Amino acid sequence: MNLKVVILAAGKGTRMRSNLPKVLHKLAHKPLVEHVINAAQALSPEQIVVVYGHGGEIVPETLKHLNVEWSEQAEQLGTGHAVEQGMMNIKQAGMVLVLYGDVPLTSVDTLKHLLEVGSKEKCMGLLTARLPDPTGYGRIVRDSLGVVQKIVEQKDASEAQKEINEINSGILCAGAEQLRNWLTQLENENAQGEFYLTDVIEMAVSDGLTVETVSASSHWEIDGVNNKQQLAGLERQYQRNIANKLMEDGVMLRDPSRIDVRGSLSTGQDVILDINTLFEGDVSLGNNVNIGANCIIKDTKIGDNVNILPNSIVDSATIGNHCDIGPFARIRPDTCLADYVKIGNFVEIKKSIIANGSKVNHLSYIGDTNMGKDVNIGAGTITCNYDGANKSLTEIGDNVFVGSNSQLIAPVKIADGATIGAGSTITKDVLGPELALSRAKQTTISSWTRPVKKTK
């Protein structure tokens, strides 16, 4: 099938109460129209044309990383007019699928089914749904044999037609040449003074085509976004879909309503996710991973048998097997933890490599550091990696012990087996398995008296 896709994304979205074009508002941290483009790309079309309008170049500029073509609808004269602008980019024959940039949750399987029925000889495909309350939608008008005759918009419908509960989603597919011909015949003599795409249904019937309908499996597949309430509702539906899929795959969710996935999440077996866990970007979890409450994991690969305790943030890192992190830990970008590493509470790690079995248990900052195996970092230790202009590397060998409240002033090297006494400020390399100390001599003044407040 020579498939082309036209995505309508020109609407202003007045009810969003925002200067941002409606299709750029985000669902699961991705613009609404990008969800639609991703679904279209999954169909392997020859061409995707996105029709933009309100907001001007901000829409194509924001989505310039996507492999699509752009067509401007300078005046918003209706859905038929919008499709006509998109069709100007389509020169070859084939099937055209029309989608909407503010309808983000239509499944790829539903669209494939629609294309199957629409590609039959002398047919076009139309996605519909039956709703308990069809208010606001165009109604599907059928004859006594159940054959689709036309679509009537809410504002143009008679009282009898308003009782019809089968509604038009707006999503359809038809032959490119036929669609182009019907678009040239559209008129705007209706309640809204617009060129309705829905009028092509009656034209298709007049030309002897059968309008084959596919019913969406769930109403949210055709739900559009017109205000922030609807956006929030679709966000929850999207997250429910993700949660259900995770549980089908064996993941234990302590509360399926309190998880957010804003990207892709792959999981191994026996994974447990506590409440208010947030995953962004590309995240993979190994087997027997336990993520505690209120954690944020972003663009990170986590190995097997890892525990991340509550209120921890892991961003753009690689975590090995059998690691323990948190609570209240922050793992920043370009960090790599090997196996059996322990990162405790109120510890921040940034752009560092930490080898097997090393521990940074509490209240420490490790940045721009290469740390060897079986190192123990005491509480309150800081690698001082920034001089106000440049960042320098701290190198710590194997089996090093760093006492509490120590500062390692980079660039500095600590050799294998070295011990740093508590409270030390290390400014020079420690060259062997020796004890390094840097403390002021303790002095006691027995005759000293504590100051008292003077009376006025």
N, C-alpha and C positions, 0 to 999 in steps of 0.2 A: 504493500500500500504506500503510495506517494503522499504522505501525511504532512499537512501544514497546520500550524496552530496559531490562532489569533487570540491574544489575551487583552481584554478591555481593562485599562487601568487609568482612565482619564478623569474620573470623578473627583470633585472637590472634597466631598465628605463634610458638608457644613455642620452636621450634627456631632461630629467628632470634637468640635470646639477647639480647633488646633490649626496652626499655620502649616503644619506638616501635611503633605498630601496623604489622603486616607490609606492608599496602598502601601505607604512606607511605615505605617504604624506596625509595631512588632507583635508577633505571636510566637511564643517560645524563643524569644530573642532573635527572631528573623522577620524581615518585612513580609507583610501579608502576601504581596505579589510574588515574592521569592518562593514561597510554598507552592504557589500555582505553577511557576516556571519549573520548579523541581519535578512536579508531577508530570508536566508536559514533556520534560526531557526523558522521563522514564518510559515514554511511549516511542522513543527513537524517531522523532519526526525529522523531516528534511529541513524544516524551517520553522522558527518561532518568531512571531512578530508581536511586539508589545505596543499597544496604542496608549500613549500618555497625553496629558493635557494640563490639568491644573498643577501648578508648581513648576511648570516649565522643565528646564534641563536638570532639576534636582533629582528627578526619578531616574533617568538613564545614567546620570553621574553617580548616584548612590549604588546602582546595580551594574556598573561597568565591568565588573569581574565575571558577569554571566554572558554566555554565548548566545545572545539573542539580537534580533534586529528591532529598531525603534521607528515608530510612525507617530507623528504628532497630530492630535485632534485639537486644532486651535480654538474652535468653537464647539461647545458641548451641545449638539443638536439631537441627541438621542443615541440609543444603542445601535440602530441600523446605520446611522451616519458614522459611528465609531468603527464598526466592522468594515464599512466601505473604505475608510482611511487605511486600515490595516491591509485590506485586499490590494491596495496600490503596490505593496511590496511583493505580492505573490503573482508571478508571471506564468507559472506552469500549471498544468492541469493536475488534478489529484483530489484528495479528500481534505476538507478544511474542518477543523474542530475549533469551536468558539468557547473560550473560557473567560472567567471574570477574576480580576486581580484582587477583589475583596471577598472571594469565596475560597478560603484556603484549605479546607479539609476534604475535598472530593478525592476519593481513593483512586489509585491507579487501576485497580481491578474493575471498578465501576466504569471508568473511562474506556477501558479495553472492551468491556461488554457493549458499551454504547457504539464504539467504532465497528464492532462486529455486525450489529443490526443495521447500522447506517450504511455499511458497504454492500448490502444486498442490492440486487438489480432493482432500479426504479424505486429506491427507498431513501429516506433521510432519517437520521436518528435524533431523538429528543429525550433529554433527561427530565423526568417528572418526579413528583412525590405526592403522597396523600397526607394531608395535615388535618388534625382536629379543628384547628382554627386557621383557615386559609387567608385571613384578612391581609390585604396589602399585596398579594401575589396575583399574577395573571392566571386565569382559569383555563384548563384544557377542555375544549368543547368537542364532544364526540357525537356521532349520529346514533340512530337506534341500534345499529350493529356494533357499536363500540369503536368505530373507526374515527380517528382524530380528524377534525375538520378545520379547526382554527384555535387561536389563543385570544382571549379577551382580557385586556388589562382591567384591574380593579376599578379604576375611575371611569371606564367605558362600559362596564358590565351592567346588565339588567339585574333586577332583584333575583330572578330565577337563576341567572348565571352565577351570582354571588353565593348561591347555595352549593355550588360545585366545590368539592374539597380536593380535587386533583389539581395540582398547581404546576406552573412552569418554573424550572430552575434557571432558564436562560441558556443553559449549556446545550449545544446542538452540534451536529456534524452533517455536512452535505458536500456534494461535488463542487469544486471550485468554480467551474464555469456556470453552473446552475445558480449558485449563490450570488455570483457577481451579477447575473442577469436580474435576479429578484431584487437585489439592492437598488438597482437603477430605477425600479418601478415603485419604490416606497413613497408614500405621501405622508404629510404631517397633519392631516385633518382629524385631530383627536383632541381629547381634553387637555393634554399637556403640550400640544403643538410640537411634538417631537417625531422623528422618524424611528418607529418601533421595529426592532429586529423581529419581534414576534409575528409581524404581518407576513413574513416569508412562509410561515406554515400554511396559511390559506392559499398563497400563490403556488406552493408545492403541490397541494391537493388539486388545485385547478389544472396544473400541468400533468396530472395523472400519477403523481408519486404517492406512495404510501408512507405515512409518518409513523415509524416504528418507535415506540417508547420503551425506555428502561427506567425502572423505578429505583431510586436511591435506597440503599439498604437501611440507612438511618437519616433522620431529618438533618442532622448536623453536617452531612456531606454537601448539602446545598445551602446551608445557612451563610448569609453574607454579613458583613460588618458595616453598620451605619452609625453606631455610637459606642462609647466606651463600655457601656453595660454589655452590649453584644460581644465586644472584643473580649471582655473578661469571661463571659460565658463560654466562648469558643476556646479560650486558653485553658479553662478547667476541663473542657471536653477533650482537648488534645492531651492533656496530662493524664486524664483517666484512661485514654486509649493506650498511652505508653505504660502506665501502671499495670493495666490488664495484661499487656504483652509480656512485661517483665515477670509477672506472677505465673503466666502460662509457661515461661521458660524456667521456672523453679526458684525465682528470687523471693525471699521473704521480705515483705514490706510491712513494717509495724503499723503504718496507717497509709493506705493507698491514696488518700486524699491529700497527703502532705509530702509529696515528692514532686520536684520540678526537673525536667530534662530539657535543656535548651541546646540541643545538638544531638550527638549520637552516643549511646551508652551500650557497650557490650559487656556481658557478664559470664563468669564461669558458674560452676555448681556451688550450691550451699552459700550463696551470698545473702547477707542480711543488711537491710537499709533501714535505719531508724527514722524518726520523724524529722521533717523540715530539712531533708537532704537535697542539695541543689547541684546538678551536674551541667557544666557548660562545655561547649566545644566537643572535642573528640576524646572520650574517656573509655578506658577498658579496665575491667576488674577481673582478677583471676579467681581461682577457686577458694572457698572458705574466707572470703573477705567480709569484714564486719565494719560498716560505716556508722558511727554514732550520730546522735541527734545534732542538728544545726550545723552540719558540715557543708563546705563548698569545695567541690572538686572540679577542676578545669583543665582540659587538654593534658591529661595525665594517664600514664600506663602504670597500673598497680598489679604486682605479682600475687602469688598464692599466700594464704594464711597471714593476711595483713589485718591488723586492727587499727582503725583510726577513731580515736576517742572524741567525744563531743566538742563542738565549737572550734574545730580545726579547719584551716584553709590550705588546700594543696593546689598549686597553680603551675602548669607547664613543667611537670617534673616526671621522673621515672623512679618508681618505688619497687625495690626488689621483694624477695620472698621473706616471710616470717618477720616483718617489720612491725614495730609499734610506734604510733604517732599520737601525740596529744595527751591530755586535752588542751585546748587553747594553744595549739601549735600553728605556726605559719610556715609553709614550705613554698618558697618563691621560685620564679622561673629559673631554668637551667640547673636545677638540682637533681642529682642522681644518688639515690641511696641503694647500696648493695644489700645483701641478705643479712637478716638478724640485726638490723640497725634499730636503735631506740632513740626516738626524739620525744622528749617529755613536755611537760606543761610550760607554757609561756616561753617557748623556744622558737627563734626565727632562723631559718636556713635560707641562704640566697646564693645562687650560682656556685654551688659547691659539690664536690664528689666525696662521699663518705663510704669507706670500704666496710667489709664484713665485720659484724660484731661490735662496732663502735657505738658509743652512747653519749648523747648530749641530753642530760636528763631534765634540767630545769633552768629557766631564767637566764638564757644565754642567747647571744647572736653570733652566728657563724656565717661569714660572707666571703666570697672569692677565695675559697679554701679547698685544697686537696688534702684529705685526711685518710690515713692508713687504717689498717685493721686493728681491732681490739683497743681502740683509744677510749679513754674516759675523760670527759670534759666536765669539770666541776661547775656548780651553780654560779651564775653571774659572770661567766667568762665571755669576753668580747674579742673578736678579731677586728682590729682597727684597720679597715681596708681602704679608707678614703681620706685623702689629705686635703680635701677641699677642691682639688682639681683632677686628680687621677686616682684610679683604684689599683691596688697592688695585691699580689697573691700571698697567702699564708700556706706553707707546706708543713704538714704534720705527719711524721712517720708512723710505723706500727708500734703498738704497745706503749703509747705515750700516755702519761697521766698529767692532766692539767688541774691544778688546785683551784678552789673556788675564788671568785673575785679577781681573776687574772685578766690582763690585757696583752694581747699579742699584736705588736705594732708591725704591720706589713710594710715592705716585703720582709719576711722572716721565715727561717727554716728550723723546724724542731726535729732532731734526728730520732731514729728508732730507739725505743726504750727510755727516752728522757722523761724526767719528772720536773714539773714546774710547781714550785711552792705556792701555796695560797697567797693571794694578795700581791702577786708579782706583776710588774710591767716589763715585758720582754721586748727589747729593742734590737738585740743582736742574735745571730744564729746560735742555737744550742747544738753542739757538734756530735755529741755521743750520749750513751746511756748514763747521764749524770743528772745531778740535781741543780736546777737553776733557780736562784732567788733574787728578788729585787725589792727590798723593803727598807723603810727608814728604821733606824734603831729606836726601840721603844724606850721612852724616858718617863720616870715617875718623879713628880715634884711633890714631896710630902708637905711642904709648907704652903701650898696653894690654897686659896680661898675662893669659892664661887662668888661671882658678883651678885649683888642684890640691887633691887630697884630703888632708886633714890626717891625720897619723898619731896613733894613740891612745897 
